[in-house]
Amino acid sequence: MIDRVKQKINELLSDDSVKGVVALVTANGHVAPCLFQKGDDLDKLCLGDTEKPGDARYPLNKVLVTIARQYPEDVFGVLVRGCDERGLYSLYRLNQLDPDKVISIGITCPESLAQACECKKPYPDEISAGEKAEAASQQGVTDMDDKDLLTRFSFWMEQFSKCVKCYGCRNICPMCFCKECSLECEELVSKGDLPVDIPVFHLTRAMHMADRCIDCGLCEEACPSDIPLRLLYKKTSKIMNDEFGFTSGINKNEKSPLSLMGPAPEN
């Protein structure tokens, strides 16, 4: 797979289709983001985790947004998986990236990773390397929904009580780009207090991410307290899908129902 990705990057850079390509490299024993440009050596290119979540991930779309803001007239390539492409579609919808200025290099996730992530779409629309894996069921949400209300409430209050308010979930999220964050609003979340305001902190973020979360799971991987944040956002996503038929980033041209005014359209 990696040879095909290298070939694609070389093609884009050689014919000047892009100014650079945002991808991953292995350096000093770690995986890090890198902007490859014409003439750069691709030997250190890596594709991140290929078997299980947590091995080597990075929010490349977040890096791309930063670069695009500095060079708005240039076209850049970016390495994407299924969740990353959902992120691109959502960032286009939210006017954070110009689709005419982005070329995606799509790679698929293996079946094992798709199942571990319970991913609805473990491959991008445009695939440069890899084979499609089957979508996974949302068993974690189903199992939680099968519990009674008191059990669910107790579970989440216990999980939220572990929060140390490090903001790691927000900082790593490729869909967090607001200049003013609601989690730093003292009217919602008090400053300097631990444990964090329960459950306001995480419910505020969950509501803010209702039509943004792309189910990449980076928030949960970054959490030092092992709070199952992905399960929380999967539930939020399920509500959005059940109520409005909307899943963030699945449909490239679909607008969020939360951005529309007026009554919902009749089926």
C-alpha positions as CSV (number, residue, x, y, z in Angstrom):
1,M,0.0,0.0,0.0
2,I,2.7,2.5,1.0
3,D,4.4,2.1,-2.5
4,R,1.2,3.2,-4.2
5,V,0.9,6.2,-1.9
6,K,4.4,7.2,-2.6
7,Q,3.8,6.9,-6.3
8,K,0.7,9.1,-6.0
9,I,2.5,11.8,-3.9
10,N,5.4,11.8,-6.4
11,E,2.9,12.3,-9.3
12,L,1.2,15.2,-7.6
13,L,4.5,16.9,-6.7
14,S,6.2,16.2,-10.0
15,D,3.5,17.8,-12.2
16,D,3.0,20.7,-9.8
17,S,-0.6,19.7,-9.1
18,V,0.1,20.6,-5.4
19,K,2.4,22.9,-3.5
20,G,2.9,20.1,-0.9
21,V,1.3,17.0,0.6
22,V,0.5,16.7,4.3
23,A,1.3,13.1,5.4
24,L,3.0,11.2,8.2
25,V,6.7,10.3,8.7
26,T,8.6,8.2,11.2
27,A,11.3,10.3,12.8
28,N,13.3,9.6,16.0
29,G,11.1,6.6,16.9
30,H,7.9,8.6,16.6
31,V,5.2,9.3,14.0
32,A,4.7,13.0,13.2
33,P,3.1,15.1,10.5
34,C,5.2,16.3,7.6
35,L,4.6,18.6,4.6
36,F,6.3,16.9,1.6
37,Q,7.3,19.2,-1.2
38,K,8.9,18.7,-4.6
39,G,12.3,17.0,-4.3
40,D,11.8,15.6,-0.8
41,D,12.7,12.1,0.1
42,L,9.7,9.9,0.8
43,D,11.6,7.1,2.5
44,K,10.4,8.2,5.9
45,L,6.7,8.3,4.8
46,C,4.5,6.1,6.9
47,L,0.7,5.4,6.9
48,G,0.1,5.4,10.7
49,D,-1.6,2.5,12.4
50,T,-2.5,-0.3,10.1
51,E,-3.9,-2.9,12.5
52,K,-5.3,-1.3,15.7
53,P,-6.2,2.1,16.9
54,G,-3.6,4.0,19.0
55,D,-0.5,2.9,17.2
56,A,0.2,6.0,15.2
57,R,-2.4,8.6,14.6
58,Y,-2.4,12.4,13.9
59,P,-5.1,14.9,12.9
60,L,-3.6,15.8,9.5
61,N,-6.7,17.8,8.5
62,K,-6.0,20.1,11.5
63,V,-2.5,20.6,10.1
64,L,-3.9,21.2,6.7
65,V,-6.3,23.9,8.0
66,T,-3.3,25.8,9.6
67,I,-1.3,25.6,6.4
68,A,-4.2,26.6,4.2
69,R,-4.9,29.7,6.2
70,Q,-1.3,30.8,5.6
71,Y,-1.3,29.9,1.9
72,P,-4.9,30.3,0.8
73,E,-4.0,30.5,-3.0
74,D,-2.1,27.2,-3.0
75,V,-3.3,23.7,-3.5
76,F,-2.3,21.0,-1.1
77,G,-2.6,17.2,-0.9
78,V,-3.4,15.3,2.3
79,L,-3.4,11.7,3.3
80,V,-6.8,10.6,4.4
81,R,-8.6,7.5,5.7
82,G,-12.4,7.2,5.8
83,C,-12.8,9.3,8.9
84,D,-10.3,11.9,7.6
85,E,-12.3,12.3,4.4
86,R,-15.4,12.8,6.4
87,G,-13.5,15.5,8.2
88,L,-12.6,17.1,4.9
89,Y,-16.2,17.1,3.8
90,S,-17.3,18.7,7.1
91,L,-14.6,21.3,6.9
92,Y,-15.7,22.2,3.4
93,R,-19.3,22.5,4.7
94,L,-18.1,24.7,7.5
95,N,-16.0,26.9,5.2
96,Q,-12.7,26.0,6.8
97,L,-11.2,24.6,3.7
98,D,-11.7,25.2,0.0
99,P,-12.4,21.9,-1.8
100,D,-10.8,23.3,-5.0
101,K,-7.6,23.8,-3.0
102,V,-7.4,20.2,-1.6
103,I,-6.5,16.9,-3.2
104,S,-7.0,13.9,-1.1
105,I,-4.9,10.7,-1.2
106,G,-7.2,8.0,0.1
107,I,-6.2,4.9,1.9
108,T,-8.4,2.2,3.4
109,C,-8.5,0.7,6.8
110,P,-8.1,-3.1,7.3
111,E,-11.0,-5.1,8.6
112,S,-9.5,-5.5,12.0
113,L,-9.2,-1.7,12.5
114,A,-12.7,-1.1,11.1
115,Q,-14.2,-3.5,13.6
116,A,-12.1,-2.2,16.5
117,C,-13.3,1.4,15.7
118,E,-16.9,0.2,14.9
119,C,-16.5,2.4,11.8
120,K,-19.5,3.0,9.6
121,K,-17.3,3.7,6.5
122,P,-13.7,2.6,6.9
123,Y,-12.6,3.8,3.5
124,P,-12.7,7.1,1.6
125,D,-14.8,7.7,-1.6
126,E,-11.6,8.1,-3.6
127,I,-9.2,5.3,-2.9
128,S,-5.5,5.6,-3.9
129,A,-4.4,2.5,-2.1
130,G,-6.0,-0.5,-0.3
131,E,-9.2,-2.5,-0.4
132,K,-12.5,-1.7,1.1
133,A,-13.4,-3.3,4.4
134,E,-16.9,-3.9,5.6
135,A,-18.7,-1.4,7.7
136,A,-19.0,-2.3,11.4
137,S,-22.0,-2.3,13.6
138,Q,-22.4,0.2,16.4
139,Q,-22.5,-2.5,19.1
140,G,-21.1,-0.3,21.9
141,V,-24.0,2.1,21.6
142,T,-26.5,-0.7,21.4
143,D,-25.1,-2.3,24.5
144,M,-25.2,0.9,26.4
145,D,-28.8,1.7,25.2
146,D,-29.9,-1.7,26.5
147,K,-29.1,-0.6,30.1
148,D,-31.6,1.1,32.3
149,L,-31.5,4.9,32.7
150,L,-30.1,4.9,36.2
151,T,-27.3,2.5,35.2
152,R,-26.4,4.7,32.2
153,F,-26.5,7.9,34.3
154,S,-24.3,6.4,37.0
155,F,-21.8,5.1,34.4
156,W,-21.4,8.5,32.7
157,M,-21.2,10.4,36.0
158,E,-18.4,8.1,37.1
159,Q,-16.5,8.5,33.8
160,F,-16.9,12.2,33.8
161,S,-15.6,12.5,37.4
162,K,-12.2,11.2,36.1
163,C,-11.7,14.2,33.9
164,V,-8.7,16.4,34.7
165,K,-9.7,19.1,32.3
166,C,-6.5,18.8,30.2
167,Y,-8.4,19.9,27.0
168,G,-6.6,17.0,25.2
169,C,-9.9,15.9,23.6
170,R,-10.5,19.4,22.2
171,N,-6.9,20.1,21.2
172,I,-6.5,17.0,19.1
173,C,-9.9,17.1,17.5
174,P,-9.6,17.9,13.7
175,M,-13.1,19.4,13.9
176,C,-12.3,21.9,16.7
177,F,-11.3,25.2,15.0
178,C,-13.3,27.9,16.9
179,K,-11.4,31.0,17.8
180,E,-13.4,31.2,21.0
181,C,-14.1,27.9,22.7
182,S,-17.3,27.4,24.7
183,L,-15.3,25.1,27.1
184,E,-13.4,28.2,28.2
185,C,-16.6,30.3,28.9
186,E,-16.8,30.8,32.7
187,E,-20.5,31.0,32.5
188,L,-20.5,27.3,31.4
189,V,-17.3,25.9,32.9
190,S,-15.6,27.3,36.0
191,K,-11.9,27.8,35.8
192,G,-9.4,26.3,38.2
193,D,-11.7,23.7,39.6
194,L,-11.2,19.9,39.7
195,P,-12.9,17.7,39.3
196,V,-14.3,19.4,36.2
197,D,-17.9,20.6,36.3
198,I,-19.9,17.5,35.9
199,P,-21.6,16.8,33.5
200,V,-21.5,20.3,32.0
201,F,-18.0,20.1,30.5
202,H,-18.4,17.0,28.4
203,L,-22.1,17.5,27.6
204,T,-21.3,21.0,26.3
205,R,-18.6,19.6,24.0
206,A,-20.9,16.7,22.9
207,M,-23.6,19.1,21.9
208,H,-21.1,21.3,20.1
209,M,-19.8,18.3,18.2
210,A,-23.3,16.9,17.4
211,D,-23.1,17.7,13.7
212,R,-19.3,17.8,13.5
213,C,-17.9,14.6,14.9
214,I,-16.4,12.3,12.2
215,D,-15.8,9.4,14.6
216,C,-12.0,9.4,14.2
217,G,-11.5,8.4,17.9
218,L,-8.6,10.7,18.5
219,C,-10.2,12.3,21.5
220,E,-10.5,9.0,23.3
221,E,-6.9,8.1,22.4
222,A,-5.7,11.4,23.7
223,C,-7.6,11.2,27.0
224,P,-5.2,10.4,29.9
225,S,-8.1,9.3,32.1
226,D,-9.4,6.7,29.6
227,I,-12.9,8.2,29.4
228,P,-14.8,6.4,26.6
229,L,-15.4,9.7,24.7
230,R,-15.9,7.9,21.4
231,L,-18.9,6.0,22.8
232,L,-20.4,9.4,23.9
233,Y,-20.0,10.9,20.4
234,K,-21.2,7.8,18.7
235,K,-24.4,8.1,20.7
236,T,-24.7,11.8,19.7
237,S,-24.1,10.8,16.1
238,K,-26.8,8.1,16.3
239,I,-29.3,10.7,17.6
240,M,-28.5,13.0,14.7
241,N,-29.0,10.1,12.3
242,D,-32.2,8.8,13.8
243,E,-33.8,12.3,14.1
244,F,-32.5,13.9,10.9
245,G,-31.0,11.2,8.8
246,F,-27.6,13.1,9.0
247,T,-24.1,11.7,9.7
248,S,-21.3,14.2,9.6
249,G,-19.1,13.9,6.5
250,I,-20.8,10.9,4.9
251,N,-22.4,12.9,2.1
252,K,-20.1,15.4,0.6
253,N,-22.7,18.0,-0.3
254,E,-25.2,17.5,2.6
255,K,-25.8,20.4,4.9
256,S,-26.2,20.0,8.6
257,P,-29.9,20.2,9.8
258,L,-28.6,22.3,12.7
259,S,-27.6,25.0,10.3
260,L,-31.1,25.2,8.6
261,M,-33.9,27.4,9.9
262,G,-37.5,26.6,9.8
263,P,-39.5,23.3,10.2
264,A,-37.9,20.0,9.1
265,P,-38.9,18.9,5.6
266,E,-41.6,16.3,5.4
267,N,-40.6,12.8,4.2
